[in-house]
Amino acid sequence: MQRPSFWVLIGLLLLQTGCLSTIMGTKDSRSETYDIPEPGAGWDPIDPGEADRSYRNTRDQAILNVSSLCGEARYKTLEELSTDILKQLPEHEVVEPQKSTQVNGHPALITEARGQVDGKPMNVRIAVIRTPDCLFDFILAGAQLDASSRTAFDASLKGFKERAAR
């Protein structure tokens, strides 16, 4: 008699912690099937937080974040996704027209914007890439983005490759 109530308690705990949705396969997840090149000399890996990977440029202190998301949010348009990212940059303005492109054969949108964070200027370059199963975003952010940061961002996009899931 106690055994069924034990399993009910475990089921309720899993439901409360969100693990049940992971077991059932309904939770959004990160991709483990892509590669990007390391940014190169002058870039140090840092704690990615919620991102998949993060690096800091020792020259201009810019940060390059790369994230992936596989799940329901991937049905938004690239424009909507870029707007969602830019909502995190207060008082922003898009400084160049958005550029639709292809990254390794997948549709992508690149946006450059400028805004303020804690009263200080912040420049960002965002690329959002849609693959059949996932979304990827590349975010380069810093007070100033020098040529080494822009080159690393472009090289990361150019080197993006999605592997077949195993």
VEXBA-777276 format. One record per atom (N, C-alpha, C, O): residue number from 1; residue in one letter; chain; atom name; y, z, x. Coordinates in steps of 0.05 Angstrom, whole numbers, plus 32768, in hexadecimal, padded with zeros to 4 digits. Example, Ala and Ser with C-alpha at 12.3 -4.5 7.8 and 13.67 -1.06 7.14 Angstrom:
2
   seq   type   mol   atom      y      z      x
     1      a     A      N   7F8E   809C   8108
     1      a     A     CA   7FA6   809C   80F6
     1      a     A      C   7FBE   809C   8108
     1      a     A      O   7FBE   80A9   811D
     2      s     A      N   7FD3   808E   8101
     2      s     A     CA   7FEB   808F   8111
     2      s     A      C   8001   809D   8102
     2      s     A      O   8017   80A1   810C
This chain:
166
   seq   type   mol   atom      y      z      x
     1      m     A      N   7FE8   8000   8010
     1      m     A     CA   8000   8000   8000
     1      m     A      C   8019   8000   8011
     1      m     A      O   802D   7FF3   800A
     2      q     A      N   8018   800E   8027
     2      q     A     CA   8030   800F   8038
     2      q     A      C   8034   7FF5   8047
     2      q     A      O   804B   7FEE   804D
     3      r     A      N   801F   7FE6   804D
     3      r     A     CA   8022   7FCE   805C
     3      r     A      C   8033   7FB9   804E
     3      r     A      O   8044   7FAE   805B
     4      p     A      N   8030   7FB3   8034
     4      p     A     CA   8041   7FA0   8027
     4      p     A      C   805F   7FA8   8027
     4      p     A      O   8070   7F97   802B
     5      s     A      N   8065   7FC2   8024
     5      s     A     CA   8081   7FCA   8025
     5      s     A      C   808C   7FC7   8041
     5      s     A      O   80A4   7FC2   8044
     6      f     A      N   807B   7FCA   8056
     6      f     A     CA   8084   7FC6   8072
     6      f     A      C   808D   7FA9   8075
     6      f     A      O   80A1   7FA4   8081
     7      w     A      N   807D   7F95   806B
     7      w     A     CA   8084   7F79   806E
     7      w     A      C   809C   7F72   805D
     7      w     A      O   80AC   7F60   8065
     8      v     A      N   80A0   7F7E   8046
     8      v     A     CA   80B8   7F7A   8037
     8      v     A      C   80D0   7F84   8046
     8      v     A      O   80E5   7F76   8047
     9      l     A      N   80CE   7F9B   8053
     9      l     A     CA   80E4   7FA6   8063
     9      l     A      C   80EA   7F93   807A
     9      l     A      O   8102   7F8D   8080
    10      i     A      N   80D6   7F89   8088
    10      i     A     CA   80DA   7F76   809E
    10      i     A      C   80E8   7F5D   8094
    10      i     A      O   80FB   7F53   80A0
    11      g     A      N   80DF   7F52   807D
    11      g     A     CA   80EB   7F3B   8071
    11      g     A      C   8108   7F3F   806A
    11      g     A      O   8119   7F2D   806F
    12      l     A      N   810F   7F56   805F
    12      l     A     CA   812B   7F5C   8059
    12      l     A      C   813B   7F5F   8072
    12      l     A      O   8152   7F55   8073
    13      l     A      N   8131   7F6B   8087
    13      l     A     CA   813F   7F6D   80A0
    13      l     A      C   8144   7F51   80AC
    13      l     A      O   815A   7F4C   80B6
    14      l     A      N   8130   7F40   80AB
    14      l     A     CA   8134   7F24   80B6
    14      l     A      C   8149   7F16   80A6
    14      l     A      O   815A   7F07   80B1
    15      l     A      N   8149   7F19   808C
    15      l     A     CA   815C   7F0C   807B
    15      l     A      C   8178   7F16   8081
    15      l     A      O   818B   7F07   8082
    16      q     A      N   817B   7F30   8086
    16      q     A     CA   8195   7F3C   808C
    16      q     A      C   81A0   7F32   80A7
    16      q     A      O   81B8   7F2E   80A9
    17      t     A      N   818F   7F2E   80BA
    17      t     A     CA   8198   7F26   80D5
    17      t     A      C   819A   7F08   80D8
    17      t     A      O   81A3   7EFE   80ED
    18      g     A      N   8192   7EF9   80C4
    18      g     A     CA   8194   7EDC   80C6
    18      g     A      C   817C   7ECF   80D4
    18      g     A      O   817B   7EB6   80D6
    19      c     A      N   8169   7EDF   80DD
    19      c     A     CA   8152   7ED3   80EB
    19      c     A      C   8140   7EC3   80D9
    19      c     A      O   8134   7EAF   80E2
    20      l     A      N   813F   7ECA   80C0
    20      l     A     CA   812F   7EBB   80AD
    20      l     A      C   8138   7E9E   80AB
    20      l     A      O   8128   7E8C   80AA
    21      s     A      N   8153   7E99   80AB
    21      s     A     CA   815C   7E7E   80AA
    21      s     A      C   8155   7E6F   80C3
    21      s     A      O   8151   7E57   80C3
    22      t     A      N   8154   7E7D   80DA
    22      t     A     CA   814C   7E70   80F3
    22      t     A      C   812E   7E68   80F1
    22      t     A      O   8126   7E52   80F9
    23      i     A      N   811E   7E7A   80E8
    23      i     A     CA   8101   7E75   80E5
    23      i     A      C   80FC   7E5E   80D2
    23      i     A      O   80EB   7E4D   80D7
    24      m     A      N   810B   7E5D   80BC
    24      m     A     CA   8108   7E47   80A8
    24      m     A      C   8114   7E2D   80B1
    24      m     A      O   810F   7E18   80A5
    25      g     A      N   8124   7E2D   80C7
    25      g     A     CA   812F   7E15   80D1
    25      g     A      C   8148   7E0C   80C3
    25      g     A      O   8150   7DF4   80C5
    26      t     A      N   8156   7E1E   80B5
    26      t     A     CA   816E   7E15   80A6
    26      t     A      C   8188   7E1D   80B4
    26      t     A      O   819D   7E14   80AC
    27      k     A      N   8186   7E2C   80CA
    27      k     A     CA   819E   7E35   80D8
    27      k     A      C   81A7   7E20   80EB
    27      k     A      O   8197   7E13   80F8
    28      d     A      N   81C2   7E1C   80ED
    28      d     A     CA   81CD   7E0A   8101
    28      d     A      C   81C4   7E14   811D
    28      d     A      O   81C1   7E2C   8121
    29      s     A      N   81C1   7E01   812F
    29      s     A     CA   81B8   7E09   814A
    29      s     A      C   81C5   7DF8   815F
    29      s     A      O   81D1   7DE3   8159
    30      r     A      N   81C3   7E00   8178
    30      r     A     CA   81CD   7DF1   818E
    30      r     A      C   81B8   7DDC   8197
    30      r     A      O   81A0   7DE0   8192
    31      s     A      N   81C1   7DC7   81A3
    31      s     A     CA   81AF   7DB3   81AE
    31      s     A      C   81A6   7DBC   81C9
    31      s     A      O   81B5   7DC6   81D9
    32      e     A      N   818C   7DB8   81CF
    32      e     A     CA   8182   7DBC   81EA
    32      e     A      C   8179   7DA2   81F6
    32      e     A      O   816A   7DA2   820A
    33      t     A      N   8181   7D8C   81EA
    33      t     A     CA   8177   7D72   81F3
    33      t     A      C   818E   7D5F   81FC
    33      t     A      O   818E   7D47   81F6
    34      y     A      N   81A1   7D6A   820B
    34      y     A     CA   81B6   7D59   8216
    34      y     A      C   81BC   7D62   8233
    34      y     A      O   81B7   7D78   823B
    35      d     A      N   81C7   7D4F   8242
    35      d     A     CA   81D0   7D54   825D
    35      d     A      C   81EC   7D4B   8260
    35      d     A      O   81F5   7D37   8254
    36      i     A      N   81FB   7D59   8271
    36      i     A     CA   8215   7D50   827A
    36      i     A      C   8216   7D56   8298
    36      i     A      O   8209   7D69   82A1
    37      p     A      N   8225   7D46   82A7
    37      p     A     CA   8228   7D4D   82C3
    37      p     A      C   8239   7D66   82C7
    37      p     A      O   824B   7D6C   82B7
    38      e     A      N   8234   7D74   82DD
    38      e     A     CA   8245   7D8B   82E5
    38      e     A      C   8261   7D7F   82EB
    38      e     A      O   8262   7D69   82F5
    39      p     A      N   8276   7D8E   82E5
    39      p     A     CA   8291   7D83   82EA
    39      p     A      C   8297   7D7E   8308
    39      p     A      O   82A8   7D6D   830E
    40      g     A      N   8289   7D8B   831A
    40      g     A     CA   828C   7D85   8336
    40      g     A      C   829C   7D9A   8345
    40      g     A      O   82A0   7DB0   833C
    41      a     A      N   82A5   7D93   835D
    41      a     A     CA   82B3   7DA5   836F
    41      a     A      C   82CC   7DAF   8362
    41      a     A      O   82DA   7DA0   8354
    42      g     A      N   82D1   7DC9   8366
    42      g     A     CA   82E9   7DD5   835A
    42      g     A      C   82E5   7DE0   833E
    42      g     A      O   82F8   7DEA   8332
    43      w     A      N   82CD   7DDE   8333
    43      w     A     CA   82C7   7DE8   8319
    43      w     A      C   82B2   7DFE   831B
    43      w     A      O   829D   7DFA   8328
    44      d     A      N   82B7   7E15   8310
    44      d     A     CA   82A5   7E2B   8310
    44      d     A      C   8299   7E2F   82F4
    44      d     A      O   82A8   7E2F   82E1
    45      p     A      N   827F   7E33   82F2
    45      p     A     CA   8273   7E3A   82D8
    45      p     A      C   827E   7E56   82CF
    45      p     A      O   8280   7E68   82E0
    46      i     A      N   8284   7E59   82B6
    46      i     A     CA   828D   7E73   82AB
    46      i     A      C   827C   7E79   8292
    46      i     A      O   826E   7E67   8288
    47      d     A      N   827F   7E91   8288
    47      d     A     CA   8271   7E99   8270
    47      d     A      C   8279   7E87   8259
    47      d     A      O   8290   7E85   8253
    48      p     A      N   8265   7E79   824D
    48      p     A     CA   826D   7E66   8238
    48      p     A      C   8273   7E72   821D
    48      p     A      O   827D   7E64   820B
    49      g     A      N   826F   7E8C   8219
    49      g     A     CA   8274   7E98   81FF
    49      g     A      C   8263   7E89   81EA
    49      g     A      O   824B   7E89   81EC
    50      e     A      N   8270   7E7E   81D6
    50      e     A     CA   8263   7E70   81C1
    50      e     A      C   825C   7E53   81C8
    50      e     A      O   824D   7E46   81BA
    51      a     A      N   8267   7E49   81DE
    51      a     A     CA   8261   7E2E   81E6
    51      a     A      C   8246   7E2C   81F4
    51      a     A      O   823A   7E41   81FA
    52      d     A      N   823D   7E14   81F9
    52      d     A     CA   8224   7E10   8208
    52      d     A      C   8229   7E13   8226
    52      d     A      O   8219   7E1F   8235
    53      r     A      N   8240   7E08   8230
    53      r     A     CA   8247   7E09   824C
    53      r     A      C   8265   7E0B   824E
    53      r     A      O   8274   7E01   823E
    54      s     A      N   826E   7E19   8264
    54      s     A     CA   828B   7E1B   8269
    54      s     A      C   8290   7E1C   8287
    54      s     A      O   8280   7E27   8296
    55      y     A      N   82A6   7E0F   828F
    55      y     A     CA   82AE   7E0E   82AB
    55      y     A      C   82CC   7E12   82AD
    55      y     A      O   82DB   7E0B   829A
    56      r     A      N   82D5   7E1D   82C3
    56      r     A     CA   82F1   7E21   82C9
    56      r     A      C   82F8   7E11   82E2
    56      r     A      O   82EA   7E12   82F6
    57      n     A      N   830E   7E02   82E0
    57      n     A     CA   8319   7DF3   82F6
    57      n     A      C   8329   7E06   8308
    57      n     A      O   833C   7E12   82FE
    58      t     A      N   8322   7E08   8321
    58      t     A     CA   8331   7E1A   8333
    58      t     A      C   834D   7E0F   8339
    58      t     A      O   835E   7E1F   8342
    59      r     A      N   8352   7DF6   8335
    59      r     A     CA   836C   7DEA   833B
    59      r     A      C   8381   7DF1   8326
    59      r     A      O   8396   7DFC   832C
    60      d     A      N   837B   7DEA   830D
    60      d     A     CA   838F   7DEE   82F8
    60      d     A      C   8387   7E03   82E3
    60      d     A      O   8395   7E07   82D0
    61      q     A      N   8371   7E10   82E8
    61      q     A     CA   8366   7E25   82D7
    61      q     A      C   835E   7E1B   82BB
    61      q     A      O   8359   7E2C   82A9
    62      a     A      N   835B   7E01   82B8
    62      a     A     CA   8352   7DF6   829E
    62      a     A      C   8335   7DFE   8299
    62      a     A      O   8326   7E03   82AC
    63      i     A      N   832D   7DFF   8280
    63      i     A     CA   8312   7E06   8279
    63      i     A      C   8306   7DEE   826A
    63      i     A      O   8313   7DE2   8258
    64      l     A      N   82ED   7DE7   8271
    64      l     A     CA   82DE   7DD2   8264
    64      l     A      C   82C7   7DE0   8256
    64      l     A      O   82B5   7DEB   8263
    65      n     A      N   82C6   7DDE   823B
    65      n     A     CA   82B0   7DE8   822B
    65      n     A      C   82A1   7DD1   821E
    65      n     A      O   82AC   7DBD   8216
    66      v     A      N   8286   7DD4   821D
    66      v     A     CA   8275   7DC0   8210
    66      v     A      C   8264   7DD0   81FC
    66      v     A      O   8256   7DE3   8204
    67      s     A      N   8264   7DC7   81E3
    67      s     A     CA   8255   7DD4   81CE
    67      s     A      C   8245   7DBF   81BE
    67      s     A      O   824C   7DA8   81BD
    68      s     A      N   8230   7DC8   81B2
    68      s     A     CA   8220   7DB7   81A0
    68      s     A      C   821A   7DC6   8187
    68      s     A      O   821A   7DDF   8186
    69      l     A      N   8216   7DB7   8172
    69      l     A     CA   820F   7DC3   8158
    69      l     A      C   81FD   7DAF   8149
    69      l     A      O   8203   7D98   8145
    70      c     A      N   81E6   7DB9   8141
    70      c     A     CA   81D3   7DA9   8132
    70      c     A      C   81CF   7DB7   8118
    70      c     A      O   81C5   7DCD   8117
    71      g     A      N   81D6   7DAA   8102
    71      g     A     CA   81D4   7DB6   80E8
    71      g     A      C   81E7   7DAA   80D4
    71      g     A      O   81F1   7D94   80D8
    72      e     A      N   81ED   7DB8   80BF
    72      e     A     CA   81FC   7DAD   80A8
    72      e     A      C   8218   7DA5   80AF
    72      e     A      O   8222   7D92   80A3
    73      a     A      N   8226   7DB3   80C1
    73      a     A     CA   8242   7DAD   80C6
    73      a     A      C   8245   7D91   80D3
    73      a     A      O   825B   7D87   80D4
    74      r     A      N   822F   7D85   80DC
    74      r     A     CA   8231   7D6B   80E9
    74      r     A      C   8238   7D55   80D5
    74      r     A      O   823B   7D3E   80DE
    75      y     A      N   8239   7D5B   80BC
    75      y     A     CA   823F   7D46   80A8
    75      y     A      C   825D   7D42   80A4
    75      y     A      O   8265   7D31   8094
    76      k     A      N   826E   7D52   80B1
    76      k     A     CA   828B   7D4E   80AF
    76      k     A      C   8292   7D36   80C0
    76      k     A      O   8283   7D2E   80D2
    77      t     A      N   82A9   7D2A   80BA
    77      t     A     CA   82B2   7D13   80CA
    77      t     A      C   82BC   7D1D   80E5
    77      t     A      O   82C2   7D35   80E9
    78      l     A      N   82BD   7D0B   80F9
    78      l     A     CA   82C7   7D13   8113
    78      l     A      C   82E4   7D1D   8112
    78      l     A      O   82EC   7D2F   8120
    79      e     A      N   82F4   7D11   8100
    79      e     A     CA   830F   7D19   80FD
    79      e     A      C   8311   7D36   80F2
    79      e     A      O   8321   7D46   80FC
    80      e     A      N   8300   7D3C   80DE
    80      e     A     CA   82FF   7D57   80D3
    80      e     A      C   82F7   7D6C   80E8
    80      e     A      O   8302   7D82   80EA
    81      l     A      N   82E3   7D64   80F8
    81      l     A     CA   82D9   7D76   810D
    81      l     A      C   82EF   7D7B   8122
    81      l     A      O   82F2   7D92   812B
    82      s     A      N   82FD   7D66   812A
    82      s     A     CA   8313   7D69   813D
    82      s     A      C   8329   7D7B   8132
    82      s     A      O   8333   7D8D   8140
    83      t     A      N   832F   7D78   8118
    83      t     A     CA   8343   7D88   810B
    83      t     A      C   833A   7DA5   810B
    83      t     A      O   834A   7DB7   810F
    84      d     A      N   8320   7DAA   8105
    84      d     A     CA   8316   7DC5   8105
    84      d     A      C   8319   7DD3   8120
    84      d     A      O   8321   7DEA   8121
    85      i     A      N   8314   7DC4   8135
    85      i     A     CA   8318   7DCF   8150
    85      i     A      C   8335   7DD5   8156
    85      i     A      O   833C   7DEA   8160
    86      l     A      N   8346   7DC3   814E
    86      l     A     CA   8363   7DC6   8154
    86      l     A      C   8370   7DDD   8143
    86      l     A      O   8385   7DE7   814B
    87      k     A      N   8363   7DE5   812E
    87      k     A     CA   836E   7DFC   811E
    87      k     A      C   836F   7E15   812F
    87      k     A      O   837E   7E27   8129
    88      q     A      N   835F   7E16   8144
    88      q     A     CA   835F   7E2D   8156
    88      q     A      C   8376   7E2D   8169
    88      q     A      O   837B   7E41   8177
    89      l     A      N   8385   7E17   816A
    89      l     A     CA   839C   7E15   817C
    89      l     A      C   83B6   7E16   816B
    89      l     A      O   83BE   7E03   815E
    90      p     A      N   83C3   7E2E   816A
    90      p     A     CA   83DA   7E32   8159
    90      p     A      C   83F1   7E1E   8160
    90      p     A      O   83F5   7E16   8177
    91      e     A      N   83FF   7E16   814B
    91      e     A     CA   8416   7E04   814E
    91      e     A      C   8411   7DEC   815F
    91      e     A      O   8420   7DE5   8171
    92      h     A      N   83FA   7DDF   815A
    92      h     A     CA   83F3   7DC8   816B
    92      h     A      C   83FE   7DAE   8160
    92      h     A      O   8405   7DAC   8148
    93      e     A      N   8400   7D9B   8172
    93      e     A     CA   8408   7D80   816A
    93      e     A      C   83F6   7D6D   817A
    93      e     A      O   83F2   7D71   8192
    94      v     A      N   83ED   7D58   816D
    94      v     A     CA   83DD   7D44   817B
    94      v     A      C   83F1   7D33   818B
    94      v     A      O   8404   7D28   817F
    95      v     A      N   83EC   7D30   81A5
    95      v     A     CA   8400   7D23   81B6
    95      v     A      C   83F9   7D06   81BC
    95      v     A      O   840A   7CF7   81C6
    96      e     A      N   83E1   7CFE   81B6
    96      e     A     CA   83D9   7CE1   81B9
    96      e     A      C   83C8   7CDA   81A1
    96      e     A      O   83BB   7CEB   8196
    97      p     A      N   83C9   7CC1   8199
    97      p     A     CA   83B8   7CB9   8182
    97      p     A      C   839B   7CBF   8188
    97      p     A      O   8391   7CBB   819F
    98      q     A      N   838C   7CC7   8174
    98      q     A     CA   8370   7CCC   8177
    98      q     A      C   8362   7CB2   817F
    98      q     A      O   836A   7C9D   8176
    99      k     A      N   834E   7CB4   8191
    99      k     A     CA   8341   7C9D   819C
    99      k     A      C   8324   7C9D   8193
    99      k     A      O   8314   7CAE   819C
   100      s     A      N   831C   7C8A   8182
   100      s     A     CA   8300   7C86   817B
   100      s     A      C   82F2   7C77   8192
   100      s     A      O   82FD   7C64   819C
   101      t     A      N   82DB   7C80   8199
   101      t     A     CA   82CC   7C74   81AF
   101      t     A      C   82AE   7C78   81AC
   101      t     A      O   82A6   7C82   8197
   102      q     A      N   829F   7C70   81BF
   102      q     A     CA   8282   7C74   81C0
   102      q     A      C   827C   7C84   81D9
   102      q     A      O   8287   7C7E   81EF
   103      v     A      N   826B   7C98   81D7
   103      v     A     CA   8262   7CA7   81EE
   103      v     A      C   8243   7CA5   81EE
   103      v     A      O   8236   7CB0   81DD
   104      n     A      N   8239   7C97   8202
   104      n     A     CA   821C   7C92   8204
   104      n     A      C   8211   7C86   81EA
   104      n     A      O   81FB   7C8D   81E1
   105      g     A      N   8220   7C74   81DE
   105      g     A     CA   8218   7C66   81C6
   105      g     A      C   821C   7C76   81AC
   105      g     A      O   8214   7C6D   8197
   106      h     A      N   8229   7C8D   81AE
   106      h     A     CA   822E   7C9D   8196
   106      h     A      C   824C   7C9D   818F
   106      h     A      O   825D   7C9D   81A1
   107      p     A      N   8253   7C9E   8175
   107      p     A     CA   826F   7C9E   816E
   107      p     A      C   827C   7CB8   8177
   107      p     A      O   8271   7CCE   8176
   108      a     A      N   8295   7CB6   8181
   108      a     A     CA   82A4   7CCD   818B
   108      a     A      C   82C1   7CC9   8185
   108      a     A      O   82CB   7CB3   8180
   109      l     A      N   82CF   7CDF   8184
   109      l     A     CA   82EC   7CDF   8180
   109      l     A      C   82F9   7CF2   8194
   109      l     A      O   82F1   7D09   8198
   110      i     A      N   830D   7CE8   81A2
   110      i     A     CA   831B   7CF7   81B7
   110      i     A      C   8337   7CFD   81AD
   110      i     A      O   8345   7CEB   81A3
   111      t     A      N   833F   7D16   81AF
   111      t     A     CA   835A   7D1F   81A5
   111      t     A      C   8367   7D2F   81BB
   111      t     A      O   835B   7D3F   81C9
   112      e     A      N   8381   7D29   81BF
   112      e     A     CA   8391   7D3A   81D2
   112      e     A      C   83A7   7D47   81C2
   112      e     A      O   83B4   7D3B   81B1
   113      a     A      N   83AA   7D61   81C7
   113      a     A     CA   83BE   7D71   81B9
   113      a     A      C   83CB   7D85   81CB
   113      a     A      O   83C2   7D8B   81E1
   114      r     A      N   83E1   7D90   81C1
   114      r     A     CA   83F0   7DA5   81CF
   114      r     A      C   83F7   7DBA   81BB
   114      r     A      O   83FD   7DB4   81A4
   115      g     A      N   83F6   7DD3   81C4
   115      g     A     CA   83FD   7DE9   81B2
   115      g     A      C   8405   7E02   81C2
   115      g     A      O   840C   7E00   81D9
   116      q     A      N   8403   7E19   81B5
   116      q     A     CA   840A   7E32   81C1
   116      q     A      C   83F4   7E46   81BD
   116      q     A      O   83E8   7E47   81A8
   117      v     A      N   83EE   7E56   81D2
   117      v     A     CA   83DC   7E6C   81D0
   117      v     A      C   83EA   7E84   81DC
   117      v     A      O   83F1   7E84   81F4
   118      d     A      N   83EE   7E99   81CD
   118      d     A     CA   83FC   7EB1   81D6
   118      d     A      C   8418   7EA9   81E1
   118      d     A      O   8420   7EB5   81F5
   119      g     A      N   8425   7E96   81D5
   119      g     A     CA   8440   7E8E   81DD
   119      g     A      C   8440   7E7D   81F6
   119      g     A      O   8456   7E76   8200
   120      k     A      N   8429   7E75   8200
   120      k     A     CA   8428   7E64   8218
   120      k     A      C   841D   7E48   8211
   120      k     A      O   840D   7E46   81FF
   121      p     A      N   8427   7E33   821E
   121      p     A     CA   841E   7E18   8217
   121      p     A      C   8400   7E15   821E
   121      p     A      O   83F6   7E20   8231
   122      m     A      N   83F3   7E05   820D
   122      m     A     CA   83D7   7DFE   8211
   122      m     A      C   83D3   7DE1   820A
   122      m     A      O   83DB   7DD7   81F5
   123      n     A      N   83C7   7DD2   821D
   123      n     A     CA   83C0   7DB6   821A
   123      n     A      C   83A2   7DB4   8217
   123      n     A      O   8393   7DC1   8225
   124      v     A      N   8399   7DA3   8204
   124      v     A     CA   837D   7DA0   8200
   124      v     A      C   8375   7D83   81FD
   124      v     A      O   8385   7D72   81F3
   125      r     A      N   835D   7D7C   8206
   125      r     A     CA   8350   7D63   8200
   125      r     A      C   8336   7D6A   81F3
   125      r     A      O   8327   7D7B   81FD
   126      i     A      N   8330   7D5D   81DD
   126      i     A     CA   8318   7D63   81CD
   126      i     A      C   8309   7D49   81CA
   126      i     A      O   8315   7D34   81C3
   127      a     A      N   82EF   7D49   81CE
   127      a     A     CA   82DE   7D33   81C6
   127      a     A      C   82C8   7D3D   81B4
   127      a     A      O   82BB   7D51   81BB
   128      v     A      N   82C5   7D31   819D
   128      v     A     CA   82B0   7D38   818B
   128      v     A      C   829D   7D20   8189
   128      v     A      O   82A6   7D09   8184
   129      i     A      N   8283   7D25   818E
   129      i     A     CA   826F   7D10   818F
   129      i     A      C   825A   7D15   8179
   129      i     A      O   8251   7D2C   8176
   130      r     A      N   8253   7D00   816A
   130      r     A     CA   823E   7D03   8156
   130      r     A      C   8225   7CF3   815F
   130      r     A      O   8227   7CDB   8165
   131      t     A      N   820F   7D01   8160
   131      t     A     CA   81F5   7CF4   8164
   131      t     A      C   81E5   7CF6   814A
   131      t     A      O   81EE   7D03   8138
   132      p     A      N   81CE   7CEA   8148
   132      p     A     CA   81BF   7CEB   812F
   132      p     A      C   81B9   7D08   8126
   132      p     A      O   81B7   7D0D   810E
   133      d     A      N   81B5   7D1A   8139
   133      d     A     CA   81AD   7D35   8131
   133      d     A      C   81C1   7D4B   8136
   133      d     A      O   81BF   7D60   812A
   134      c     A      N   81D5   7D46   8146
   134      c     A     CA   81E7   7D5B   814F
   134      c     A      C   8204   7D51   8152
   134      c     A      O   820A   7D3A   8153
   135      l     A      N   8216   7D65   8155
   135      l     A     CA   8231   7D60   815D
   135      l     A      C   8236   7D6E   8178
   135      l     A      O   822A   7D83   817E
   136      f     A      N   8247   7D62   8188
   136      f     A     CA   824E   7D6D   81A1
   136      f     A      C   826C   7D6D   81A3
   136      f     A      O   8279   7D5A   819C
   137      d     A      N   8277   7D83   81AE
   137      d     A     CA   8294   7D82   81B4
   137      d     A      C   8299   7D8B   81D0
   137      d     A      O   828D   7D9E   81DB
   138      f     A      N   82AB   7D7C   81DC
   138      f     A     CA   82B4   7D81   81F8
   138      f     A      C   82D2   7D89   81F5
   138      f     A      O   82E2   7D7A   81E9
   139      i     A      N   82D9   7DA0   81FF
   139      i     A     CA   82F4   7DAA   81FD
   139      i     A      C   82FE   7DB0   8219
   139      i     A      O   82F3   7DC1   8227
   140      l     A      N   8314   7DA4   8220
   140      l     A     CA   8322   7DA9   8239
   140      l     A      C   833C   7DB6   8232
   140      l     A      O   834C   7DAB   8222
   141      a     A      N   8342   7DCE   823C
   141      a     A     CA   835A   7DDD   8235
   141      a     A      C   8366   7DEA   824D
   141      a     A      O   8359   7DF6   825E
   142      g     A      N   8381   7DE9   824E
   142      g     A     CA   838F   7DF6   8263
   142      g     A      C   83AD   7DF3   825F
   142      g     A      O   83B6   7DE2   8250
   143      a     A      N   83BD   7E04   826D
   143      a     A     CA   83DA   7E02   826C
   143      a     A      C   83E3   7DE7   8275
   143      a     A      O   83F4   7DDA   8269
   144      q     A      N   83D7   7DDE   828B
   144      q     A     CA   83DC   7DC3   8296
   144      q     A      C   83C0   7DB7   829C
   144      q     A      O   83AF   7DC4   82A6
   145      l     A      N   83BD   7D9E   8296
   145      l     A     CA   83A4   7D90   829C
   145      l     A      C   83A9   7D7C   82B2
   145      l     A      O   83B4   7D66   82AC
   146      d     A      N   83A1   7D82   82CA
   146      d     A     CA   83A6   7D70   82E0
   146      d     A      C   8391   7D5A   82E1
   146      d     A      O   837E   7D5A   82D0
   147      a     A      N   8394   7D48   82F3
   147      a     A     CA   8382   7D30   82F5
   147      a     A      C   8365   7D39   82F9
   147      a     A      O   8352   7D2C   82EF
   148      s     A      N   8360   7D4F   8308
   148      s     A     CA   8344   7D58   830D
   148      s     A      C   8337   7D61   82F3
   148      s     A      O   831F   7D5D   82EF
   149      s     A      N   8346   7D6D   82E1
   149      s     A     CA   833C   7D76   82C7
   149      s     A      C   8336   7D5E   82B5
   149      s     A      O   8321   7D5D   82A9
   150      r     A      N   8348   7D4C   82B4
   150      r     A     CA   8344   7D34   82A4
   150      r     A      C   832D   7D24   82AE
   150      r     A      O   831D   7D19   829E
   151      t     A      N   832A   7D22   82C8
   151      t     A     CA   8313   7D13   82D4
   151      t     A      C   82F9   7D20   82CD
   151      t     A      O   82E5   7D12   82C5
   152      a     A      N   82F7   7D3B   82CE
   152      a     A     CA   82DF   7D49   82C8
   152      a     A      C   82D8   7D46   82AA
   152      a     A      O   82C0   7D43   82A4
   153      f     A      N   82EC   7D47   8299
   153      f     A     CA   82E7   7D43   827C
   153      f     A      C   82DB   7D27   8277
   153      f     A      O   82C7   7D25   826A
   154      d     A      N   82E8   7D13   8283
   154      d     A     CA   82DF   7CF8   827F
   154      d     A      C   82C3   7CF3   828A
   154      d     A      O   82B2   7CE6   827E
   155      a     A      N   82BE   7CFF   82A2
   155      a     A     CA   82A3   7CFC   82AE
   155      a     A      C   828E   7D0A   829E
   155      a     A      O   8277   7D00   829C
   156      s     A      N   8294   7D21   8292
   156      s     A     CA   8281   7D2F   8280
   156      s     A      C   827A   7D1E   8268
   156      s     A      O   8263   7D1C   8261
   157      l     A      N   828E   7D11   825C
   157      l     A     CA   8289   7D00   8246
   157      l     A      C   8278   7CE8   824E
   157      l     A      O   8265   7CE1   8241
   158      k     A      N   8280   7CDC   8264
   158      k     A     CA   8272   7CC4   826E
   158      k     A      C   8255   7CCA   8275
   158      k     A      O   8243   7CB9   8271
   159      g     A      N   8250   7CE2   827F
   159      g     A     CA   8235   7CEA   8287
   159      g     A      C   8224   7CF7   8271
   159      g     A      O   820D   7CFE   8276
   160      f     A      N   8230   7CFA   8259
   160      f     A     CA   8220   7D06   8243
   160      f     A      C   8208   7CF5   823C
   160      f     A      O   820A   7CDD   8238
   161      k     A      N   81F1   7D02   823B
   161      k     A     CA   81D8   7CF5   8233
   161      k     A      C   81C8   7D08   8222
   161      k     A      O   81C4   7D1F   8228
   162      e     A      N   81BE   7CFD   820C
   162      e     A     CA   81AD   7D0D   81FA
   162      e     A      C   8191   7D04   81FF
   162      e     A      O   818A   7CED   81FD
   163      r     A      N   817F   7D18   8205
   163      r     A     CA   8163   7D12   820A
   163      r     A      C   8154   7D14   81EF
   163      r     A      O   815E   7D20   81DC
   164      a     A      N   813D   7D07   81EE
   164      a     A     CA   812C   7D0A   81D6
   164      a     A      C   8121   7D26   81D5
   164      a     A      O   811A   7D32   81E9
   165      a     A      N   8121   7D31   81BC
   165      a     A     CA   8116   7D4C   81B9
   165      a     A      C   80F9   7D4C   81BF
   165      a     A      O   80EA   7D39   81B9
   166      r     A      N   80F0   7D62   81CB
   166      r     A     CA   80D3   7D64   81D2
   166      r     A      C   80C3   7D71   81BD
   166      r     A      O   80AB   7D74   81C0
